[in-house]
Amino acid sequence: MINIHEVLETNDMIEKDNLDVRTITLGISLLNCIDSDLDRLNEKIYNRITTVAKDLVATGKAIETEFGIPIVHKRISVTPIALIGGSACKTPEDYVTIAKTLDRAAKTVGVNFIGGYSALVSKGMTASDELLIRSIPKALACTDFVCSSVNLGSTKTGLNMDAVKLMGEIVHQAAEETKERDSIGCAKLVVFCNAPDDNPFMAGAFHGVTEADEIINVGVSGPGVMRKALESVRGADFGTLCETVKKTAFKITRVGQLVAREASNRLGIPFGIIDLSLAPTPAIGDSIADIFEEMGLQRAGAPGTTVALALLNDQVKKGGVMASCYVGGLSGAFIPVSEDQGMITAVQEGALTLEKLEAMTCVCSVGLDMIAIPGDTKETTISGIIADEMAIGMINQKTTAVRIIPVIGKGVGETVEFGGLLGYAPIMPVNQFDCSDFINRGGRIPAPIHSFKN
Amino acid sequence: MKKTVVTVVGKDSVGIIAKVCTYLANNSVNILDISQTIVNGFFNMMMIVDIEKCSKEFATFASELEQIGEEMSCIIKAQREDIFDKMHRI
């Protein structure tokens, strides 16, 4: 039987170290909503989401109460809309009506984000994909909860550089469209290489076409718990450090697995995967950067940060994989800047630069995340940053992403406030040398040699 | 059997256990195990109970216990046992 010390340990994790389940994300296929009539399509989408997800929030809250574990977000991901709107949408404005429908459905069922306003263009863009991409800035400006993502490349297909170029322009336009609100539109837009079909985390969640009609995916968290556990092994060797991370990741993930199973049973929807991610929040102590400091680095960004992140990421996976029967999504440690107080401090003190962040993305899940840059950054420079990050994903056969915010009207040294879980960020300097001639070449970069495994 | 863990954390005072036990008895909740310890001067008690025969909804049960805790300046939580079991047992 469980003993009192185990009970107290669990409850201390929850109460003192911010242990929570970050998100229950309900994936909903919209393939059966496809219609050539735009009004009918919108109606079908609204009805489908509000029917399937009607009990999601209440179920999440009931599980929170019964187990005493906070479940921070209840969210929805849908089939990439570029696949759903193809036959009904003739203009970007037509696509915007779907974004509004998604937003309305999200508000009706009470979730705080809905992901899947997306296009998958890793090799080429259909006319429909391009219309959706061109509608993204407006769609994000006139909705509150819709999140958008575009997959620009993969290890199997190489990089679609036409789309990379276009996304530099779209990111800039999304910033312009929401310049009155510190360009927050860009905080809801992410580009990927090797995007997973079952990611529960925003802004990049979508319900892939390889998925069933409905699925429950759960994202766990717990940087605060990890930091606390490492306090007890200060000065110990790397073997001990790694074991401690692994054991702690196991405990965190078991809670996620329990919540996922419960949610799946109660909603009558199959369980998909657990995403083993350490996801920070702006709350003090709930920080990946604090884990680095606990490991012995003065600040995130100091020499040693990349290897610290590599071991953290690897041990989290090793502990987590054993704790859950299905693991997927992004799975690793997230290193967003604005959502992590320790990372913000590291940037403000000059310890952490864009280039170091890029190096760190070689060894962790995702990539350049929630990074504010000057609003006058050239579109081709944004495309260049995106292309570099996509290359890391393509060559290393991993997911990489870019969620970057050119804050219109602001420059280096200023700060931008997004509020809530999105936090705030100091605007970081960008390398001023030009890459326009390179980006303007257009076309595709072929798949790397090691993708030919057949 | 629906095992639930009830924890009481706070300053030690006369009658805490009595009050919690009375509430449990009145609601047909059977106590399976009790243990207690003092951590940093705070009274920590854990009970494993069976709420199978409890007529109240879990949320009501938990919030009424929380209320009793507030009256005695301590924190009382009720949580399904599974969260501890899953975290600490393979």
Interface residues (C-beta under 8 A of the other chain):
Chain A: M1 I2 N3 I4 H5 E6 V7 L8 E9 T10 N11 A62 T65 E66 F67 G68 I69 K251 R254 V255 Q257 L258
Chain B: V5 T7 L32 D33 S35 Q36 T37 V39 N44 M46 I48 F58 A59 A62 K77 A78 Q79 R80 E81 D82 I83 F84 D85 K86 M87 H88 R89
